[in-house]
Amino acid sequence: MKAAKIIIVCLLFAATTRAQVATDAKMNAFVTTLMGKMTLDEKIGQLNLPGAGDITTGQAGNSNIAKKIEQGLVGGLFNIKSVAKIKDVQRIAVEKSRLKIPLIFGMDVIHGYETVFPIPLGLSCSWDMGEIEKSARIAAAEASADGICWTFSPMVDIARDPRWGRIAEGNGEDPYLGSQIAKAMVRGYQGNLSGKSDIMACVKHYALYGAAEAGRDYNTTDMSPVRMFNEYLPPYQAAVDAGVGSVMASFNDVNGMPATANKWLMTDVLRKRWGFKGFVVTDYTGIMELTPHGLGDLQTVSALALKAGIDMDMVSEGFLTTLKKSLQQGKITQADIDQACKRILEAKYKLGLFSDPYKYCDEHRAATEIFTDANRSSARQIAADCFVLLKNQGNVLPLKKGGTIALVGPLADNKENMPGTWSVAADFEKSISLLQGLKDVAGDGTKVLYAQGSNLDADSLFEERAGMFGKSMHRDHRPAAEIIRDAVAAANQADVVVAALGESAEMTGESSSRSNISIPQAQQDLLKALLAIGKPVVLVLFTGRPLAIKWENDATPAILNVWFGGSEAGDAIADVLFGKVNPSGKLTTTWPQNVGQVPLYYNHKNTGRPLEGPWFQKFRSNYLDVSNDPVYPFGYGLSYTHFSYGDLSVSNSSLKGNQTLMATVTVTNDGPVEGKEVVQLYIRDLVGSITRPVSELKGFQKIDLKAGESRKVSFAITPADLKFYNADLKYDWESGDFVIMVGGNSRDVKSAKINWTK
Ligand code: BGC
């Protein structure tokens, strides 16, 4: 029986491989024939990706671009919205250009299209790969219905520094979780790339963009290859393994060579080591920026980028304007250009654009498949699963219906900031504010009093920035004490106070680094005044980064972190506040006590002077003025119920070779309601040929338990889970002792020690 199964699987595999070889051969023949007809200018034109200018600046289509399209000097366009506009532009390419090569249309569809899901950092906190894949699937369905066939997502940059504003766009600090999410997103966007709702993904920002020095955007990174391979590169590789169609080069310098000109990254690692077959695009003006990086003029850096392995030039027009000259001068070869051109044409072929350039331009779909009730209800449910309950002393939450709630804070009655940083296709007017959501869910029997209570900050810097991106905040020009007084008056009449505080959407995201990661002082003052009344206060925290909220945590009975939850955020938050949904999100970043501890991450090295050890207290790896502890560890998040963990049992404490170890723990819901728990598996490799982290996430399961229910949760561990890149960058495991840990977060675990030899 087993043998028969194996034979069937082998036959299926062989058949699939044969079919793939045949498709590849067909594509190859098509592209080779087409390239045979192309002039040098037309080939270089395929490598050119201008921005449409239309979304970001509000200007209409650029006629200069139309002329270039006619001449075959454009390969694609990005951030142009609507099926009608895209169809018009595509028509120029396929009717007026000599060879009628269709354009690809890209967009930053990062966490949803018009139906917006939580920011990626929030989505990652669901630890639910099915939901994450579904969010990408819905985003692809909506974007493809509106003419888009390529998204600049997933962003999988590991980030351990909350000063860096783009931490909001990624999946947190862990390479294992980041890799699972990278795969889920690629699957969700691409499907098998043949359907009308399948769009091409672009994993970014390759590489190490999240390791920018001092958390300052676009800043330098310098890192040992061992650290890169073990901690930062795995999510990009996971996306490649999942078949991602394109890769975006990052802006930053990597060990002395910016990624855009880094041959080692783009060719040696990406193509030779990982076998990537798609195309590489620069980030916005990535080639031009090589000049201020200090690598030479536009001609020099364009040649460098092409030679390094870049195929498509976003915005700089360095390829378009200089490659011909570089070819004539022998600085690049015809083969370099042909190779890049071939990769772009192959991507268009895979998307089916040569068979039907209007495959993604279906007015009926555009009218019926975007921002639908079904998509919005998925977004609401997924958002609720991303919120993280950070504290709930005295069970202030869930709120009871009936009575009076005072809703205060600058983020309470605001629609525009709900979707979060990357929501280029969204209509902010359509998103649901928290005030609206509370009213929707509480119903008529509950009185909701509202007062703004404070501005975002004492000065208007953050508000102006939010306004620039259409996410305006209302500014109250009265003295702060007067604004607070209104909120205190509302709170005095209420049974419970809900304070919607934190960051606005544009305080994180691109070019939004902060050196101070606290809640702005004006809002802290409001919170202090509310706490002084003595009524129960719930802090609903909006943020795109881990914030330093030690005093807020010490002083406030309940804190629900809601990130930026997308277009349905208001309703989703209210669902959780009233207990319609039991929170189950778990943090994917460590939350520091203060910015001086940064970078603080759970999977750090032990050092030679750890806290536990014989050293005299002062001479340990610590600070004089703060402990090494975070406020909330990686993996942390509470529920309206309570889960207890029994002892960890392992199937064997001494293993040899390719065996499988079963690690089992009984998890009990010993609280009052049904709830979901993310059971997490960590491993520590106690002795290695190089130093190893004190803990590494190696698996997780999200389980649903009824009140009173217990379940045995088992993890199957094999030597593959023990592998790491050694000093020679060889990926293997080493014999020795290991600690297996299972728990509800990275700090509170049950553990067992084992020995495993080769
Ligand atoms: C960002 C990318 C984005 C690109 C195109 C850049 O500024 O770094 O993440 O995909 O713009 O909009």
Boltz pocket constraint, residues with backbone or C-beta under 6 A from the ligand:
constraints:
  - pocket:
      binder: B
      contacts: [[A, 79], [A, 108], [A, 152], [A, 204], [A, 283], [A, 284], [A, 510]]
      max_distance: 6.0
